[in-house]
Amino acid sequence: LTFSKGFYLAGDLVLDPAKIARRYVRTWLAPDLAMVLCDWMGIAVELLWGSEGTSARGLTMLRFVRLGRLLRIAGIVRMLRVFQRLQDLVHDVL
């Protein structure tokens, strides 16, 4: 979804796919990968050990789930900041 959206840079709308990709790699790729890896690890643990896993495995899994949730919350907070900036920009223009 990020690659289908442009972004503003110094007041100019950037729609070049290569520039969009570079910006994504610098800003959102790491958090997105971390979230996906946490989800994949959770699925792998469930498939490999199911409900028979030891409590240590359960605690490790819980840490990964918490990390994934924390990263999602960080992404939401980041988007809220972007929306606030846009709102301030529109307010200043009007």
Accessible surface in RSA format (square Angstrom, percent):
REM  Atomic radii and reference values for relative SASA: ProtOr
REM  Chains: A
REM  Algorithm: Lee & Richards
REM  Probe-radius: 1.40
REM  Slices: 20
REM RES _ NUM      All-atoms   Total-Side   Main-Chain    Non-polar    All polar
REM                ABS   REL    ABS   REL    ABS   REL    ABS   REL    ABS   REL
RES LEU A   1   174.44  97.1 124.38  89.0  50.06 125.8 131.32  92.2  43.12 116.0
RES THR A   2    57.32  40.8  51.49  52.2   5.83  13.9  29.00  38.9  28.32  42.8
RES PHE A   3   107.12  53.6  92.89  57.5  14.22  37.0  93.15  56.5  13.97  40.0
RES SER A   4    87.15  73.6  48.56  64.8  38.59  88.9  54.49 116.0  32.66  45.8
RES LYS A   5   118.12  57.6 113.40  69.6   4.72  11.2  60.63  54.6  57.49  61.2
RES GLY A   6    27.90  34.4   0.00   N/A  27.90  34.4   0.68   1.9  27.22  61.0
RES PHE A   7    31.32  15.7  26.05  16.1   5.28  13.7  31.32  19.0   0.00   0.0
RES TYR A   8   130.65  61.0 112.15  63.8  18.50  48.1  73.25  55.0  57.40  70.8
RES LEU A   9   100.56  56.0  98.39  70.4   2.17   5.5  98.54  69.2   2.02   5.4
RES ALA A  10   104.41  96.0  53.98  83.3  50.43 114.7  75.47 106.3  28.95  76.7
RES GLY A  11    67.05  82.7   0.00   N/A  67.05  82.7  35.73  98.0  31.32  70.1
RES ASP A  12    95.80  67.1  92.81  92.4   2.99   7.1  24.50  57.7  71.31  71.1
RES LEU A  13    92.97  51.8  63.99  45.8  28.98  72.9  63.99  44.9  28.98  78.0
RES VAL A  14    19.62  12.9  16.05  14.5   3.57   8.6  19.62  17.0   0.00   0.0
RES LEU A  15   115.21  64.2  98.38  70.4  16.84  42.3  98.84  69.4  16.37  44.1
RES ASP A  16    62.10  43.5  53.90  53.6   8.20  19.4  25.08  59.0  37.02  36.9
RES PRO A  17    98.19  71.6  95.19  86.8   3.00  10.9  96.51  79.7   1.68  10.4
RES ALA A  18    51.51  47.4  41.26  63.7  10.25  23.3  49.23  69.3   2.28   6.0
RES LYS A  19   101.63  49.6  98.90  60.7   2.72   6.5  43.06  38.8  58.56  62.4
RES ILE A  20    10.69   6.1   9.99   7.4   0.70   1.7   9.99   7.2   0.70   1.9
RES ALA A  21    32.09  29.5  32.02  49.4   0.07   0.1  32.09  45.2   0.00   0.0
RES ARG A  22   127.74  53.6 124.93  63.7   2.81   6.7  61.39  83.9  66.35  40.2
RES ARG A  23    83.21  34.9  83.21  42.4   0.00   0.0   8.82  12.1  74.39  45.1
RES TYR A  24    29.17  13.6  27.18  15.5   1.99   5.2  12.54   9.4  16.63  20.5
RES VAL A  25    84.52  55.6  72.84  65.9  11.69  28.2  72.84  63.3  11.69  31.7
RES ARG A  26   171.50  72.0 133.45  68.0  38.05  90.6  72.15  98.6  99.36  60.2
RES THR A  27    38.89  27.7  30.37  30.8   8.52  20.3  30.05  40.4   8.83  13.4
RES TRP A  28    50.93  20.4  50.93  24.7   0.00   0.0  29.83  15.9  21.10  34.2
RES LEU A  29    56.67  31.6  56.64  40.5   0.03   0.1  56.64  39.8   0.03   0.1
RES ALA A  30    72.73  66.9  62.70  96.8  10.02  22.8  67.95  95.7   4.78  12.6
RES PRO A  31    32.58  23.7  29.99  27.3   2.59   9.4  32.43  26.8   0.15   0.9
RES ASP A  32    40.25  28.2  39.47  39.3   0.78   1.8  16.33  38.4  23.92  23.9
RES LEU A  33    90.87  50.6  90.70  64.9   0.17   0.4  90.84  63.8   0.03   0.1
RES ALA A  34    29.62  27.2  24.21  37.4   5.41  12.3  29.01  40.9   0.61   1.6
RES MET A  35    31.93  16.5  31.93  21.1   0.00   0.0  28.69  24.4   3.24   4.3
RES VAL A  36    59.63  39.2  59.04  53.5   0.58   1.4  59.63  51.8   0.00   0.0
RES LEU A  37    93.92  52.3  93.92  67.2   0.00   0.0  93.92  66.0   0.00   0.0
RES CYS A  38     7.48   5.7   4.91   5.5   2.57   6.0   1.56   3.9   5.92   6.4
RES ASP A  39    63.37  44.4  55.45  55.2   7.92  18.7  23.26  54.7  40.11  40.0
RES TRP A  40   157.47  63.2 153.64  74.4   3.83   9.0 130.08  69.4  27.40  44.4
RES MET A  41    79.45  41.1  77.30  51.2   2.15   5.1  64.67  55.0  14.78  19.6
RES GLY A  42     9.08  11.2   0.00   N/A   9.08  11.2   5.70  15.6   3.38   7.6
RES ILE A  43   102.13  58.1  98.55  73.4   3.59   8.6 101.48  73.1   0.65   1.8
RES ALA A  44    42.23  38.8  38.97  60.1   3.26   7.4  42.23  59.5   0.00   0.0
RES VAL A  45    33.99  22.4  33.99  30.8   0.00   0.0  33.99  29.5   0.00   0.0
RES GLU A  46   107.61  61.8 102.99  77.9   4.62  11.0  43.55  84.2  64.06  52.3
RES LEU A  47   144.14  80.3 113.10  80.9  31.04  78.0 115.49  81.1  28.65  77.1
RES LEU A  48   127.52  71.0  97.41  69.7  30.11  75.7  99.30  69.7  28.22  75.9
RES TRP A  49    93.43  37.5  84.90  41.1   8.53  20.0  75.38  40.2  18.05  29.3
RES GLY A  50    31.76  39.2   0.00   N/A  31.76  39.2  19.00  52.1  12.76  28.6
RES SER A  51   116.86  98.7  76.78 102.5  40.08  92.3  55.77 118.8  61.09  85.6
RES GLU A  52   158.93  91.2 129.48  98.0  29.45  70.1  51.88 100.3 107.05  87.4
RES GLY A  53    28.76  35.5   0.00   N/A  28.76  35.5   6.88  18.9  21.87  49.0
RES THR A  54    76.47  54.4  65.90  66.8  10.57  25.2  69.63  93.5   6.84  10.3
RES SER A  55    94.81  80.1  77.41 103.3  17.39  40.1  52.97 112.8  41.84  58.6
RES ALA A  56    64.39  59.2  59.95  92.5   4.45  10.1  62.73  88.3   1.66   4.4
RES ARG A  57    86.17  36.2  82.92  42.3   3.25   7.7  23.92  32.7  62.25  37.7
RES GLY A  58    40.22  49.6   0.00   N/A  40.22  49.6  34.01  93.3   6.21  13.9
RES LEU A  59   102.27  57.0 100.65  72.0   1.63   4.1 100.70  70.7   1.58   4.2
RES THR A  60    60.15  42.8  60.15  61.0   0.00   0.0  39.88  53.6  20.27  30.6
RES MET A  61    41.36  21.4  40.97  27.1   0.39   0.9  41.13  35.0   0.23   0.3
RES LEU A  62    71.53  39.8  69.27  49.6   2.26   5.7  71.31  50.1   0.22   0.6
RES ARG A  63   161.41  67.8 155.04  79.0   6.37  15.2  57.54  78.6 103.87  63.0
RES PHE A  64    53.74  26.9  53.31  33.0   0.43   1.1  53.74  32.6   0.00   0.0
RES VAL A  65    46.51  30.6  40.55  36.7   5.97  14.4  45.84  39.8   0.67   1.8
RES ARG A  66   144.99  60.9 140.45  71.6   4.54  10.8  46.78  63.9  98.20  59.5
RES LEU A  67    77.28  43.0  72.62  52.0   4.66  11.7  76.33  53.6   0.94   2.5
RES GLY A  68     1.33   1.6   0.00   N/A   1.33   1.6   1.33   3.7   0.00   0.0
RES ARG A  69   144.00  60.5 142.74  72.8   1.26   3.0  44.57  60.9  99.43  60.3
RES LEU A  70   112.75  62.8 110.73  79.2   2.02   5.1 111.99  78.7   0.76   2.0
RES LEU A  71    34.81  19.4  33.98  24.3   0.82   2.1  33.98  23.9   0.82   2.2
RES ARG A  72    99.29  41.7  94.96  48.4   4.33  10.3  49.12  67.1  50.17  30.4
RES ILE A  73    99.48  56.6  99.45  74.1   0.03   0.1  99.48  71.6   0.00   0.0
RES ALA A  74    53.11  48.8  43.15  66.6   9.96  22.7  48.91  68.9   4.20  11.1
RES GLY A  75    10.50  12.9   0.00   N/A  10.50  12.9  10.00  27.4   0.50   1.1
RES ILE A  76   105.51  60.0 103.50  77.1   2.01   4.8 104.87  75.5   0.65   1.8
RES VAL A  77    61.85  40.7  61.68  55.8   0.17   0.4  61.68  53.6   0.17   0.5
RES ARG A  78    81.54  34.2  81.39  41.5   0.14   0.3  22.61  30.9  58.92  35.7
RES MET A  79    76.48  39.6  76.48  50.6   0.00   0.0  63.42  53.9  13.06  17.3
RES LEU A  80   108.56  60.5 103.53  74.1   5.03  12.6 103.84  72.9   4.72  12.7
RES ARG A  81   139.08  58.4 136.19  69.4   2.88   6.9  50.02  68.4  89.06  54.0
RES VAL A  82    58.13  38.2  57.87  52.4   0.26   0.6  58.07  50.5   0.06   0.2
RES PHE A  83   117.17  58.6 113.38  70.2   3.79   9.9 113.83  69.0   3.34   9.6
RES GLN A  84    90.91  50.8  88.63  64.8   2.28   5.4  38.44  81.8  52.47  39.8
RES ARG A  85   165.73  69.6 159.78  81.5   5.94  14.2  57.91  79.1 107.82  65.3
RES LEU A  86    75.20  41.9  74.81  53.5   0.39   1.0  75.20  52.8   0.00   0.0
RES GLN A  87   115.55  64.6 108.95  79.6   6.60  15.7  36.64  78.0  78.91  59.8
RES ASP A  88    67.86  47.5  66.71  66.4   1.15   2.7  23.36  55.0  44.50  44.4
RES LEU A  89   100.33  55.9  97.41  69.7   2.92   7.3  99.78  70.1   0.55   1.5
RES VAL A  90    82.27  54.1  80.89  73.2   1.38   3.3  82.27  71.5   0.00   0.0
RES HIS A  91   141.17  77.2 130.41  90.6  10.76  27.5  82.60  85.1  58.57  68.2
RES ASP A  92   114.54  80.2  81.11  80.7  33.42  79.0  28.69  67.5  85.85  85.6
RES VAL A  93   115.10  75.7  83.78  75.8  31.32  75.5  90.28  78.4  24.83  67.3
RES LEU A  94   171.22  95.4 113.99  81.5  57.23 143.9 124.94  87.7  46.28 124.5
END  Absolute sums over single chains surface
CHAIN  1 A     7749.0       6767.5        981.5       5274.1       2474.9
END  Absolute sums over all chains
TOTAL          7749.0       6767.5        981.5       5274.1       2474.9
